[in-house]
């Protein structure tokens, strides 16, 4: 990707995070939602927004995505006020399953009782 798309993705991610956290006042949404990744198409018509949310309840995760999709008009309106773009892309919300897997792997690794090597010189296995 070019610097232009990287910058657009970064600005969209910051703005979307702020809008979802502070301006979208839906009590059904958890405050633990965050925007993990944003990818806008080269023609700026579509924007894939990956949402990360620490929950194991698939029904709750699906409901969160539905709420965000229904709020797309409000979110796009807020984006138009905060960003200067030629046109606002259609927002496509989806769950970021990679982040959840990463968290689970870290939990497993932390649960292993591997003693830390105090000696930096000891190379024994």
CORVENPE-V557157 format. One record per residue. N is the residue number from 1. SS is DSSP state (helix for helix, strand for strand, loop for the rest). OMEGA is omega as a letter, one per 40 degrees, with the letter a starting at -180 (999 if undefined). NEAR is the number of other ideal C-beta (glycine too) atoms within 12 Angstrom. Layout:
n = <N N>
ss = <SS SS>
omega = <OMEGA OMEGA>
near = <NEAR NEAR>
//
This chain:
n = <1 2 3 4 5 6 7 8 9 10 11 12 13 14 15 16 17 18 19 20 21 22 23 24 25 26 27 28 29 30 31 32 33 34 35 36 37 38 39 40 41 42 43 44 45 46 47 48 49 50 51 52 53 54 55 56 57 58 59 60 61 62 63 64 65 66 67 68 69 70 71 72 73 74 75 76 77 78 79 80 81 82 83 84 85 86 87 88 89 90 91 92 93 94 95 96 97 98 99 100 101 102 103 104 105 106 107 108 109 110 111 112 113 114 115 116 117 118 119 120 121 122 123 124 125>
ss = <loop loop helix helix helix helix helix helix helix helix helix helix helix helix helix helix helix helix helix helix helix helix helix loop loop loop loop loop loop loop loop loop loop strand strand strand strand strand strand strand loop loop loop loop loop strand strand strand strand strand strand strand loop loop loop loop loop helix helix helix helix helix helix helix helix helix helix helix helix helix loop helix helix helix helix helix helix helix helix helix helix helix loop loop loop loop loop loop loop strand strand strand strand strand strand loop helix helix helix helix helix helix helix helix helix helix helix helix helix helix helix loop loop loop loop loop loop loop loop loop loop loop loop loop loop>
omega = <i i a a i i i i a i i a i a i i a a a a a a a a i a i a i i a i i a a a i i i i a i i i a i i a i a i a a i i a a i i i i i i i i i a i i a a a i a i i i i a i a a i i i i i a i a i a i i i a i i i i i i i i i i a a i a i a i i i a a i i a a a a i 999>
near = <14 10 9 15 20 15 17 31 31 21 23 38 31 20 33 43 29 21 32 38 22 15 20 30 15 21 8 17 30 23 17 17 35 25 35 28 25 36 27 36 20 15 13 21 16 20 36 25 38 30 40 30 33 25 21 11 12 14 11 20 27 18 22 33 29 20 26 34 21 18 28 27 16 23 38 26 18 26 37 19 16 21 30 12 22 13 18 28 30 21 37 22 36 27 30 28 18 16 23 22 15 16 21 16 14 14 13 12 12 11 10 11 7 9 8 9 11 7 9 7 7 10 7 6 4>
//
